[in-house]
Amino acid sequence: MGLLIIGTIGYIIIDNYKPVNAFYMTVITIATVGYGEVEPLSTAGKIFTSFLIITSFGTFAYAVSAITKFVIDGEFNQFYKNKKLTSAIDKLSDHVIICGYGRNGRQAAQILKKHDKRFVVVENNDKITTTVSHKFADLVLNGDGTQDETLLKAGILRAKALITTLPIDADNLFIVLTARNLNSKLTIISRASDDGSDAKLKIAGANNVIMPDKVGGAHMASLVMKPDVMEFVDYITAQGGDNNNLEEITFDRINDVLKNKTLKELEIRNKSGANIIGFKTATGEYIVNPSADTKIIPHSKIFVLGTPEQIRKLNLILAE
C-alpha cells in the first residue's frame, strides 16, 4: 500500500502523469507484468521506476522470508496449538486445575487420570510441559499460575477444584489468594513445605493443606506398624483407580425425600449391600461407625464402603 502511494505521487511529480495513469504505471511496475509504459518516461522517471522495481522485489523477498520463518520456526504450529488448547479448555467445566507439574503435581495427575477426571496442568517451565505425555496431554497450559489471566485461561471460573504443588510456599499462597478471589466456591488444595505455612494457606482460602514430608513419613511409619491395614486403605481410596470402593455422599446428592432422615431410614445396607463406615457432622466432626439414629442434615457427609457394583447401585437409589 505504501509503495502504491509513493509510486503514484512520484509519477505525478516527476513526469506530470495524470493520477489514473500514475496509479496504473505504479501497479504494472510493482507487479512486474511487463506491460509497456503508459507515457514516455524522462531520465528521472526511469530512475524512479527502477527504484520501484527494486523496492518491490525487496518487499516480496522479505514477505516470503517472514512467512517461511513463521512456518518453519514453529510459530504457526505454536499458534495453532494455542488456539486448539484454548478451544479445548473453553469446553471444560467441573474440572481440576493443577498448578505445578513436579513430583506432587504428576502424582495428582496420575490419580485423576485413573478416575478419568479432566484436568488442566499449569506449568511455567516449558521444558517440563513439552515432556508431558499423559492422557490429557492436550490440556497443558504453559504459564504463571500466580497470574489472574493464566488461571482464567485454565477455566478457573468453571473449575471444581485447584491443586497447587509449587515448591515455594509463598507462590502457593499467592495462587490460593488469587484463585479464591476468582472463584469463591472452588475447592483449593495446596502443598506446604515449612511449618506454619499451612495455617497461612488456610487463612488465604485453602480448604486443605498437605505437607508431603510429614504425610510421607507418617505413611511409612504406619506401614511398619500396620502394613496390611495401610495397603488396604490405599486400595479402597483414590489409588485404587477404577476399583475405588470408598464413596462419600453429601447431603446435596441425596434425594429430597431422603434428606433429614436417619441412617436407619436410608436402608443403605438392605437396598445396595454397601456399608456406612463413617459420618461427618455439619460442624466438621468425624464419627466412625455412626449409630443408626444419626440424621442426615445439611453440610453433613456419609462415608460408604462397598464393591464397585454396590456403590453404583447406591448412587442410583439415592438419586431416585
C-alpha atoms as one frame of an Amber mdcrd trajectory, in Angstrom:
protein
   0.000   0.000   0.000   2.837   2.361   0.846   4.571   1.641  -2.489   1.346
   2.355  -4.398   1.016   5.771  -2.774   4.700   6.649  -3.219   4.715   5.458
  -6.857   1.536   7.309  -7.804   2.722  10.580  -6.278   6.193  10.095  -7.780
   4.973   9.741 -11.375   2.681  12.737 -10.995   5.526  14.937  -9.740   8.402
  13.631 -11.919   6.707  13.152 -15.332   3.416  15.003 -14.843   1.333  11.833
 -15.213  -2.406  12.059 -14.726  -3.452  10.425 -11.415  -5.079   7.424 -13.141
  -2.059   6.829 -15.397   0.303   7.314 -12.445  -1.585   4.729 -10.393  -1.714
   2.267 -13.325   2.001   2.722 -14.047   2.797   2.054 -10.402   0.710  -1.148
 -10.365   2.267  -2.671 -13.512   5.748  -1.694 -12.314   5.376  -3.256  -8.877
   3.683  -6.336 -10.320   6.411  -6.639 -12.995   3.836  -7.807 -15.557   5.875
  -6.450 -18.456   3.329  -4.042 -19.982   4.638  -1.023 -21.881   4.971   2.457
 -20.461   1.757   4.459 -20.278   3.566   7.635 -21.330   7.207   8.298 -22.273
   9.477   8.451 -19.217  12.152  11.019 -18.559  15.568  10.025 -17.219  14.375
  10.826 -13.712  11.235   8.792 -14.378  13.284   5.773 -15.471  15.439   6.010
 -12.354  12.289   6.262 -10.197  10.797   3.236 -11.998  13.953   1.228 -11.320
  13.708   2.222  -7.659  10.113   0.945  -7.508  11.053  -2.389  -9.104  13.989
  -2.978  -6.740  11.925  -1.957  -3.720   9.019  -4.220  -4.691  11.396  -7.174
  -5.121  12.880  -6.486  -1.693   9.433  -6.245  -0.116   8.362  -9.502  -1.764
  11.550 -11.271  -0.645  11.049 -10.060   2.920   7.420 -11.220   2.939   8.420
 -14.683   1.685  11.218 -14.868   4.277   8.864 -13.833   7.108   6.207 -16.370
   6.093   8.810 -19.126   5.776  10.237 -18.290   9.191   6.710 -18.219  10.666
   6.036 -21.749   9.430   9.469 -23.387   9.720  10.342 -21.991  13.156   7.168
 -23.448  14.582   5.398 -20.162  15.223   2.453 -21.261  13.098   2.357 -24.619
  14.875   2.502 -22.878  18.236  -0.301 -20.543  17.210  -2.424 -23.489  16.091
  -1.617 -25.410  19.288  -2.568 -22.444  21.496  -5.820 -21.954  19.605  -6.652
 -25.662  19.955  -5.784 -25.575  23.685  -7.968 -22.527  24.308 -10.862 -24.155
  22.466 -10.492 -27.408  24.463 -10.356 -25.608  27.834 -13.366 -23.443  26.960
 -15.413 -26.653  26.641 -14.428 -27.875  30.127 -16.451 -27.498  33.299 -16.247
 -29.129  36.727 -12.580 -29.912  36.010  -9.436 -29.717  38.162  -6.544 -27.276
  37.707  -3.071 -28.482  38.733  -0.549 -25.673  39.254   2.957 -27.079  39.056
   3.948 -30.336  37.392   6.714 -31.521  39.677   6.617 -34.806  41.618   3.446
 -33.935  43.539   1.730 -32.474  40.505   2.470 -35.560  38.405   1.181 -37.821
  41.196  -2.058 -35.837  41.426  -2.441 -36.010  37.647  -1.888 -39.766  37.692
  -4.663 -40.328  40.248  -7.079 -38.031  38.415  -6.262 -39.792  35.154  -7.096
 -43.178  36.710 -10.555 -41.870  37.534 -10.976 -40.271  34.110 -11.271 -36.833
  35.723 -10.496 -33.980  33.353  -7.755 -31.624  34.481  -5.644 -28.748  33.186
  -1.950 -28.540  34.046  -0.458 -25.058  34.540   3.336 -25.092  34.453   5.724
 -22.180  33.948   8.660 -24.317  32.782   8.206 -25.108  29.088  10.901 -27.817
  29.305   8.573 -29.737  31.629   5.389 -29.126  29.632   6.940 -30.432  26.422
   7.605 -33.796  28.100   4.025 -34.305  29.305   2.573 -37.438  27.717  -0.394
 -38.289  29.947  -3.915 -38.992  28.748  -4.860 -35.305  28.798  -1.599 -34.008
  27.312  -3.587 -31.622  25.125  -4.646 -29.727  28.268  -1.271 -28.375  29.378
  -1.025 -24.606  29.734   2.410 -23.025  29.788   2.154 -20.000  32.078   2.491
 -18.484  35.539  -0.201 -19.787  37.885   0.136 -16.727  40.130  -1.309 -14.525
  37.373  -5.063 -13.953  37.053  -5.049 -14.257  33.270  -3.362 -17.662  33.400
  -5.926 -19.085  35.824  -8.743 -17.600  33.756  -7.324 -19.290  30.644  -7.320
 -22.548  32.611 -11.070 -22.123  33.169 -11.000 -21.401  36.893 -14.475 -19.846
  36.793 -15.888 -23.235  35.713 -13.471 -25.487  37.624 -14.396 -27.755  40.528
 -11.029 -27.738  42.290  -7.486 -26.398  42.169  -4.359 -28.198  43.350  -1.232
 -26.105  43.755   2.021 -28.023  44.249   4.723 -25.393  43.748   7.910 -25.918
  45.821   7.841 -22.378  47.274   5.128 -21.753  49.877   4.889 -18.037  49.004
   3.963 -18.924  45.412   1.321 -21.381  46.622  -0.048 -18.717  48.961  -0.337
 -16.235  46.107  -2.123 -18.780  43.902  -4.559 -19.634  46.712  -5.381 -15.950
  47.246  -5.852 -15.358  43.521  -7.929 -18.500  42.966 -10.182 -17.846  45.959
 -10.783 -14.292  44.774 -11.736 -15.503  41.281 -13.952 -18.410  42.385 -15.363
 -18.424  45.914 -16.887 -21.912  45.503 -13.669 -23.556  44.344 -12.144 -26.395
  46.379  -8.474 -25.488  46.855  -5.797 -27.951  47.958  -2.298 -26.637  48.498
   1.103 -28.070  49.212   3.189 -26.634  52.057   6.834 -27.238  52.921   7.512
 -25.150  56.032   5.900 -25.468  59.447   3.456 -22.625  59.948   2.699 -22.231
  56.246  -0.339 -24.491  56.498  -2.159 -22.063  58.789  -1.432 -19.117  56.489
  -2.616 -21.045  53.438  -5.896 -21.929  55.149  -6.408 -18.279  56.138  -5.780
 -17.353  52.478  -8.564 -19.682  51.371  -7.201 -23.221  51.019  -9.658 -25.945
  52.003  -6.889 -28.437  52.683  -3.120 -28.136  53.058  -0.836 -31.116  52.521
   2.741 -31.310  53.797   4.311 -34.108  51.712   7.270 -34.676  54.048   5.071
 -35.188  57.106   2.486 -37.257  55.256   5.171 -39.422  53.661   6.923 -40.036
  56.965   3.697 -40.871  58.778   2.652 -43.227  55.984   5.974 -45.080  56.088
   5.785 -45.442  59.882   2.224 -46.774  59.577   3.390 -49.333  57.020   5.827
 -50.627  59.632   3.208 -50.802  62.376   0.170 -51.893  60.349   1.292 -52.776
  56.814  -1.797 -54.705  55.736  -4.169 -52.080  57.118  -2.384 -49.294  55.212
  -2.294 -51.264  51.979  -5.997 -51.952  52.353  -6.713 -48.265  52.937  -4.684
 -47.355  49.834  -6.628 -49.911  47.843 -10.096 -48.652  48.768  -9.238 -44.971
  48.344  -8.227 -42.973  45.278  -5.149 -45.055  44.450  -7.342 -47.999  43.623
  -8.311 -46.405  40.313 -11.437 -47.927  38.805 -11.699 -50.297  41.792 -12.482
 -47.406  44.123 -14.734 -48.908  46.807 -14.972 -45.954  49.192 -17.522 -43.261
  48.446 -18.502 -40.028  50.181 -22.122 -38.950  49.897 -23.016 -35.336  50.563
 -26.379 -34.015  51.702 -26.915 -32.304  48.328 -26.602 -35.596  46.430 -29.445
 -37.243  48.328 -32.985 -37.152  47.005 -35.210 -34.613  48.795 -37.394 -37.425
  50.122 -34.430 -38.919  52.000 -32.994 -35.709  53.401 -33.130 -35.172  57.175
 -33.790 -38.900  57.641 -31.794 -41.201  59.924 -29.216 -43.663  58.618 -31.596
 -46.444  59.570 -34.342 -44.965  57.405 -32.000 -44.758  54.411 -31.629 -48.570
  54.471 -28.357 -48.363  52.572 -27.233 -51.842  53.607 -30.537 -53.516  52.709
 -31.024 -51.739  49.375 -27.474 -51.751  47.982 -25.342 -54.058  50.110 -22.878
 -51.259  50.895 -21.894 -50.375  54.478 -21.804 -46.998  56.210 -18.398 -46.767
  57.919 -18.206 -43.070  58.786 -20.047 -39.807  59.140 -19.002 -36.155  59.055
 -21.209 -33.786  61.009 -22.197 -30.306  59.892 -19.580 -28.901  62.285 -16.797
 -30.991  60.737 -16.575 -33.725  63.397 -15.828 -37.251  62.166 -17.690 -40.234
  63.595 -16.513 -43.795  62.932 -19.266 -46.402  62.637 -22.125 -43.939  63.352
 -25.296 -45.086  65.073 -28.459 -45.867  63.125 -30.203 -42.861  64.700 -27.766
 -40.368  63.133 -29.640 -37.873  60.948 -28.580 -36.669  57.502 -28.658 -32.885
  57.798 -27.282 -30.066  55.589 -23.460 -29.922  55.295 -23.061 -33.478  56.605
 -21.499 -36.419  54.737 -21.755 -40.197  54.776 -18.793 -42.464  54.051 -19.786
 -45.744  52.448 -17.716 -48.869  51.714 -18.741 -51.464  49.143 -17.931 -53.153
  45.872 -17.995 -51.014  42.698 -21.339 -52.554  41.768 -22.795 -51.799  45.235
 -21.581 -48.200  45.022 -23.173 -47.768  41.585 -26.428 -49.236  42.849 -26.355
 -46.946  45.894 -25.884 -43.822  43.751 -28.901 -44.794  41.665 -31.036 -45.368
  44.787 -30.076 -42.046  46.378 -30.770 -40.142  43.149 -34.295 -41.582  42.649
